[in-house]
Amino acid sequence: MIDAILVLNVGSSSLKFAVYPQTSATHAALLRGKIAEIGSNPVFSAHDAASIAVPENRFPPLNRAMILDDVVPKLLDWLKTYHGGFTIVAAGHRVVHGGRHHGGPARVTDALMAELDALVPLAPMHQPHSLKAIRCIAVQTPEMPQVACFDTSFHRTQDRLAQLFALPRALSDEGILRYGFHGLSYEYIASVLSAHLGDRAAGRVIVAHLGNGASMCAMKERRSVANSMGFTALDGLMMGRRCGTLDAGVILYLLEEKGLTTQEVTTLLYRSSGLLGVSGISNDMGVLEASEAPEAQEAIDLYCYRAAGELAALATAIGGLDALVFTAGVGENSALIRKRICDRLLWMGVVLNSVENDGNASRISSVYSAIDVLVIPTDEEAIIARATQLLTIAAAVA
């Protein structure tokens, strides 16, 4: 049996997990899986290191009444009986918000948990679930070391101007700043850029993380210079269910003139807007691409219009653009979205190779393009595993 790290990436209704050897330099996952639709109709899926699917009936039965508090212990118990040749000795977690003071991962302590609890209002759809998973493991295996890896950490390299809002200084000093998110994804892309771009990896690069949640990050020397998300994960790009950048006056109008409560506004902005709100059909890009409804097409058009505009704005922060990278679910798999965004960037010298784009190739720019355009699958779990390995082994040696 080898010692292994369990990585948990918890969403509002899903739990992605992966198992990595604790001492492996390559961090190839021994097992990957997901439990989706928690709280409604939980579904288990997983595959081993050879990409062979684990039969669903090998996992204990799931039912509609189960919530995250039930699912995490069930997963831990199952992993103890799974014949994978490993024993879980540490756990690493994706935590969306780490605040101002964490420029990297941190060992979980009571003090850290209190600090992260205070950040729940800044990431209400994500933070509580990550913290709940940490607490579930602490209850079941209190001796197991745990590591929190923050989506905000990667952006702490930004200068002060990139983080400021034009608000009274006292509010900025209290921490009302642009934090940025999806940092674990950007950190992974930065770690593999040289393999794709050579020396140009240190140049002016914008990474578009396009999934149900979406953002962009402008990098120089593979470090974050600016990003599209701000104080919360609502800002920036139009997303699956989130509105993205919105005139603050709209919120005041909804509260004062429409009589909505703060909870109703929260639900509207986080759960009922974006692709779902504009189309009235779905937040799933694949569903909208297959639809002939004009509302679906308008949602796609708005998504791409907003993405191209945000990208152009970010280019000013790094003085131009040498490379554009698409990643995450939509970015990696939707040739249509990549094309429609890049078509709006022809003025910047972005020219796609349509055959490579349609085939989801790793390099999709034409030889005539002034800017390299790449598709690179992200791997947040690998970054979490690496951080957990370093912190837990370092602690053991000390």
URRA-V520543 format. One record per backbone hydrogen bond with DSSP energy under -1.0 kcal/mol. NH is the residue of the N-H (numbers start at 0). CO is the residue of the C=O. E is the energy in kcal/mol with one decimal. If there is no record, write none. Layout:
BEGIN
NH/CO/E  NH/CO/E
END
This chain:
BEGIN
1/84/-2.2  3/86/-2.5  4/19/-3.3  5/89/-2.7  6/17/-3.2  7/91/-2.7  8/15/-2.8  10/13/-3.0  14/34/-2.0  15/8/-2.5  16/32/-2.6  17/6/-1.7  18/30/-2.5  19/4/-2.4  21/2/-2.3  29/18/-3.3  30/18/-1.1  31/46/-2.5  32/16/-2.7  33/44/-2.9  34/14/-2.3  35/42/-2.5  37/12/-2.9  39/36/-1.8  40/36/-1.7  42/35/-2.0  44/33/-2.1  46/31/-2.7  47/51/-2.3  48/29/-1.1  50/47/-2.1  53/45/-2.8  57/54/-2.1  58/55/-1.6  65/62/-1.7  69/66/-1.6  70/66/-2.0  71/67/-2.4  73/69/-1.5  74/70/-2.5  75/71/-2.4  76/72/-2.5  77/73/-2.2  78/74/-2.4  79/75/-1.2  81/77/-1.4  83/81/-2.1  86/1/-2.6  88/3/-3.0  90/144/-2.1  91/5/-2.8  92/146/-2.5  93/7/-1.9  94/148/-3.2  105/147/-2.2  107/145/-2.9  112/108/-2.3  113/109/-2.0  114/110/-1.9  115/111/-2.6  116/112/-2.4  117/113/-1.4  119/116/-1.5  121/118/-1.7  122/119/-1.4  125/122/-1.5  126/122/-2.4  129/125/-1.7  130/126/-2.3  131/127/-2.0  132/128/-2.0  133/129/-1.8  134/130/-2.2  135/131/-2.4  136/132/-1.9  137/133/-2.2  138/134/-2.0  139/135/-2.0  140/136/-3.5  143/140/-2.0  146/90/-2.3  147/105/-2.9  148/92/-2.8  150/94/-1.8  154/151/-1.2  155/152/-2.0  157/154/-1.7  162/159/-1.1  163/159/-1.1  166/164/-1.8  170/167/-1.3  171/167/-1.4  172/168/-2.7  173/169/-1.1  174/171/-1.3  175/170/-2.1  176/174/-1.6  177/162/-3.2  178/229/-1.7  179/229/-1.7  182/150/-1.3  185/181/-2.1  186/182/-2.7  187/183/-1.8  188/184/-2.4  189/185/-2.8  190/186/-1.7  191/187/-1.0  195/192/-1.2  196/192/-2.9  197/193/-2.2  199/196/-1.6  200/197/-1.7  201/198/-1.6  202/199/-1.7  204/218/-2.2  205/322/-2.2  206/216/-2.6  207/324/-3.6  208/214/-2.1  209/207/-1.1  209/326/-2.3  210/212/-1.5  214/208/-2.3  216/206/-2.2  217/225/-3.1  218/204/-3.7  219/222/-1.8  220/201/-1.9  222/219/-1.6  224/217/-3.2  225/217/-1.5  227/215/-2.2  229/231/-1.1  238/241/-2.3  239/211/-3.1  242/268/-1.1  244/235/-2.8  249/246/-2.1  251/247/-1.7  252/248/-2.3  253/249/-2.5  254/250/-2.1  255/251/-3.0  256/252/-2.4  257/252/-1.8  259/253/-2.4  264/260/-2.3  265/261/-2.4  266/262/-2.5  267/263/-2.3  268/264/-2.6  269/265/-2.5  270/266/-2.6  271/266/-1.1  272/240/-2.2  274/238/-2.6  275/239/-2.4  276/272/-1.8  277/273/-2.6  278/274/-2.3  279/275/-2.6  287/283/-2.0  288/284/-2.7  289/285/-1.4  296/292/-1.8  297/293/-2.3  298/294/-1.9  299/295/-2.0  300/296/-2.5  301/297/-2.6  302/298/-2.2  303/299/-2.3  304/300/-2.5  305/301/-2.7  306/302/-2.0  307/303/-2.5  308/304/-1.9  309/305/-2.3  310/306/-2.3  311/307/-2.2  312/308/-1.9  313/309/-2.3  314/310/-1.8  316/313/-1.0  319/314/-2.5  321/203/-3.3  322/203/-1.8  323/371/-3.0  324/205/-2.6  325/373/-2.8  326/207/-2.5  329/209/-1.9  330/209/-2.0  331/327/-3.4  332/328/-1.1  333/329/-2.5  337/333/-1.9  338/334/-2.4  339/335/-2.7  340/336/-2.3  341/337/-2.6  342/338/-2.7  344/341/-1.8  347/344/-1.6  348/345/-1.8  349/344/-1.7  352/363/-3.6  356/352/-2.7  357/353/-2.6  358/354/-1.4  359/356/-1.8  360/355/-2.6  363/372/-2.4  364/372/-1.0  365/350/-3.1  368/365/-1.7  369/348/-2.5  371/321/-2.2  373/323/-2.8  374/361/-2.5  375/325/-2.1  382/378/-1.2  383/379/-2.1  384/380/-2.6  385/381/-2.3  386/382/-2.2  387/383/-2.6  388/384/-2.6  389/385/-2.3  390/386/-2.5  391/387/-2.5  392/388/-2.4  393/389/-1.9  394/390/-1.7  395/391/-1.9  396/392/-2.4  397/393/-2.3
END
